[in-house]
Amino acid sequence: SIPGVGVDPGCFGSASIATANTGPFLGTQVILQYASEQLHLHHLCSFFIVIAGTGRGYQKAVSDWSASTGKKLTLENANVPSTATDFTPYVLAAKQAGCDGIMVNGVQPQMVAWAKAMQAQGMTNTTLLALSSTYTTQAASAIGNPGFPMYAASEFAPYTDASNTANTAWRSLMTANKIPLTSFAQCGYLAAEYLVQVLK
């Protein structure tokens, strides 16, 4: 199986599954690493929406980051409901804990709502960190200028840089077929490319 987007931990631990993406767990570790080592944030907090067996994947990602850096999260909440639409209680908890960086694994609409809740609380000195599902022009447009730093991981060569030749063929195909430019669209394209190479 060559899926474009792997999410469940089984997608990354099975010899018969080769996902095109690196996935949310490595993405979590990488963005925490970037936040602590490059942005020099000292009070990182995380809020995870756990679906099915994903909890252990996020837990391992945090443990691997901690082992790599020697740092710990100031606050970790793995009980955010997948149906949540108002993130104000979680934002207030982060504000009270003194978080200078908040890592959230929500998908695009949830991250837009999260950013709006932070805006409403005036959290201008807090950085919001998101996974690649939020690395879209649609999310950027919906959030606008939030008034605080926000980063979304890109699993591949960033497509926001139109001069990057790694994305030329992909961008042409997506544009010709009116497919939105997203990291997940990159995943699907690469999965198809890999499948064709294997079949050849």
C-alpha positions as CSV (number, residue, x, y, z in Angstrom):
1,S,0.0,0.0,0.0
2,I,1.4,3.4,-1.0
3,P,-1.0,6.0,0.6
4,G,-0.4,9.6,0.1
5,V,-1.2,10.5,3.7
6,G,-0.5,8.2,6.6
7,V,-1.9,9.2,10.0
8,D,-2.3,6.1,12.2
9,P,0.9,4.8,13.8
10,G,0.4,1.5,11.9
11,C,1.0,3.3,8.7
12,F,4.6,4.0,9.8
13,G,5.4,0.6,11.4
14,S,4.1,-1.9,8.9
15,A,6.5,-3.4,6.3
16,S,3.6,-3.5,3.8
17,I,2.7,0.2,4.0
18,A,4.9,2.9,2.5
19,T,3.3,6.4,3.0
20,A,4.5,9.3,1.0
21,N,4.4,11.6,3.9
22,T,6.4,11.7,7.1
23,G,3.3,11.9,9.2
24,P,1.9,13.8,12.2
25,F,4.2,12.1,14.8
26,L,7.5,13.0,13.2
27,G,6.0,16.3,12.3
28,T,5.2,16.9,16.0
29,Q,8.7,16.1,17.0
30,V,10.2,18.3,14.3
31,I,8.1,21.3,15.0
32,L,8.8,21.1,18.7
33,Q,12.5,20.8,17.9
34,Y,12.3,23.9,15.7
35,A,10.4,25.8,18.3
36,S,12.8,25.0,21.1
37,E,16.1,25.0,19.2
38,Q,15.6,27.6,16.5
39,L,12.9,29.9,17.9
40,H,14.3,29.5,21.5
41,L,10.9,29.1,23.1
42,H,11.3,28.0,26.7
43,H,7.7,27.2,27.8
44,L,6.3,25.0,25.1
45,C,2.8,23.5,25.6
46,S,0.9,20.9,23.5
47,F,-2.7,20.2,23.0
48,F,-3.5,17.0,21.2
49,I,-6.7,15.7,19.7
50,V,-6.4,11.9,20.1
51,I,-8.3,9.7,17.7
52,A,-8.2,5.9,18.0
53,G,-4.6,4.7,18.4
54,T,-2.8,8.0,17.7
55,G,-2.2,8.9,21.3
56,R,0.9,6.7,21.6
57,G,2.3,8.2,18.4
58,Y,2.1,11.7,19.8
59,Q,3.4,10.6,23.2
60,K,6.4,9.0,21.5
61,A,7.0,12.2,19.5
62,V,7.1,14.3,22.6
63,S,9.4,11.8,24.3
64,D,11.8,11.7,21.4
65,W,11.9,15.5,21.3
66,S,12.5,15.6,25.0
67,A,15.3,13.0,24.8
68,S,16.9,14.9,21.9
69,T,16.8,18.3,23.6
70,G,16.7,17.5,27.3
71,K,13.6,19.8,27.6
72,K,10.1,19.1,28.9
73,L,6.7,20.5,28.0
74,T,5.3,23.1,30.4
75,L,1.8,21.8,29.8
76,E,0.6,18.8,27.9
77,N,-3.1,18.1,27.2
78,A,-4.1,15.0,25.2
79,N,-7.8,15.2,25.9
80,V,-9.0,17.8,23.4
81,P,-12.2,16.4,21.9
82,S,-12.2,15.9,18.1
83,T,-15.6,17.6,18.1
84,A,-14.4,20.8,19.8
85,T,-15.2,24.1,18.1
86,D,-14.5,26.5,20.9
87,F,-10.9,26.4,22.1
88,T,-11.1,29.3,24.5
89,P,-10.8,27.0,27.7
90,Y,-7.6,25.5,26.3
91,V,-6.2,28.9,25.2
92,L,-6.9,30.2,28.7
93,A,-5.2,27.2,30.3
94,A,-2.1,27.9,28.1
95,K,-2.2,31.5,29.0
96,Q,-2.4,30.7,32.7
97,A,0.5,28.2,32.4
98,G,2.7,30.9,30.8
99,C,3.2,29.1,27.5
100,D,5.3,31.0,25.0
101,G,4.7,28.4,22.3
102,I,1.6,26.2,21.7
103,M,1.7,23.0,19.6
104,V,-1.7,21.9,18.4
105,N,-2.3,18.9,16.1
106,G,-5.7,20.1,14.9
107,V,-6.7,20.1,11.2
108,Q,-7.2,23.3,9.2
109,P,-10.7,24.4,10.5
110,Q,-9.7,23.7,14.1
111,M,-6.5,25.6,13.8
112,V,-8.3,28.6,12.3
113,A,-10.7,28.5,15.4
114,W,-7.7,28.1,17.7
115,A,-5.9,31.2,16.2
116,K,-9.1,33.2,16.5
117,A,-9.4,32.2,20.2
118,M,-5.8,33.3,20.8
119,Q,-6.5,36.6,19.1
120,A,-9.6,37.1,21.3
121,Q,-7.4,36.6,24.4
122,G,-4.7,39.0,23.1
123,M,-1.9,36.4,23.2
124,T,0.5,38.5,21.1
125,N,3.6,37.1,22.7
126,T,2.7,33.4,22.2
127,T,3.7,31.4,19.1
128,L,1.2,29.0,17.6
129,L,2.6,25.8,16.0
130,A,0.6,23.6,13.6
131,L,1.1,20.5,11.5
132,S,1.1,20.3,7.7
133,S,-2.7,20.0,7.5
134,T,-2.7,23.8,8.2
135,Y,0.0,24.6,5.7
136,T,-2.5,25.8,3.1
137,T,-3.3,29.1,1.4
138,Q,-6.9,28.6,2.6
139,A,-5.8,28.6,6.3
140,A,-3.5,31.5,5.7
141,S,-6.4,33.5,4.2
142,A,-8.8,32.6,6.9
143,I,-6.4,33.5,9.7
144,G,-4.9,36.6,8.1
145,N,-2.5,38.4,10.4
146,P,-3.2,36.9,13.8
147,G,-1.1,39.4,15.7
148,F,1.3,36.6,16.9
149,P,3.8,34.3,15.3
150,M,2.4,31.2,13.7
151,Y,4.2,28.3,12.0
152,A,2.8,25.4,10.1
153,A,5.1,22.5,9.1
154,S,5.6,21.5,5.5
155,E,6.3,17.9,4.9
156,F,7.9,18.6,1.5
157,A,9.6,21.4,-0.4
158,P,7.5,24.5,0.6
159,Y,5.1,25.2,-2.3
160,T,4.6,28.8,-1.2
161,D,8.0,29.5,-2.9
162,A,7.0,29.5,-6.6
163,S,10.6,29.6,-7.6
164,N,11.3,26.2,-6.1
165,T,11.7,23.9,-9.1
166,A,11.0,20.7,-7.0
167,N,7.3,21.6,-7.2
168,T,7.1,22.7,-10.9
169,A,5.5,19.6,-12.4
170,W,3.2,19.2,-9.3
171,R,2.1,22.8,-9.4
172,S,1.4,22.7,-13.1
173,L,-0.8,19.5,-12.7
174,M,-2.7,20.9,-9.7
175,T,-3.3,24.3,-11.4
176,A,-4.5,22.7,-14.6
177,N,-7.0,20.5,-12.7
178,K,-8.1,23.3,-10.3
179,I,-6.8,21.3,-7.3
180,P,-6.0,23.4,-4.2
181,L,-2.3,23.6,-3.4
182,T,-1.7,21.8,-0.1
183,S,0.8,19.5,1.6
184,F,-1.7,16.7,1.3
185,A,-2.0,17.3,-2.5
186,Q,1.8,16.9,-2.6
187,C,1.4,13.6,-0.7
188,G,-1.1,12.3,-3.2
189,Y,1.0,13.4,-6.2
190,L,4.1,11.7,-4.8
191,A,2.2,8.5,-3.9
192,A,1.0,8.3,-7.5
193,E,4.6,8.9,-8.8
194,Y,6.0,6.2,-6.6
195,L,3.3,3.7,-7.7
196,V,4.1,4.4,-11.3
197,Q,7.8,3.9,-10.7
198,V,7.2,0.6,-8.9
199,L,4.9,-0.7,-11.7
200,K,7.4,0.2,-14.3
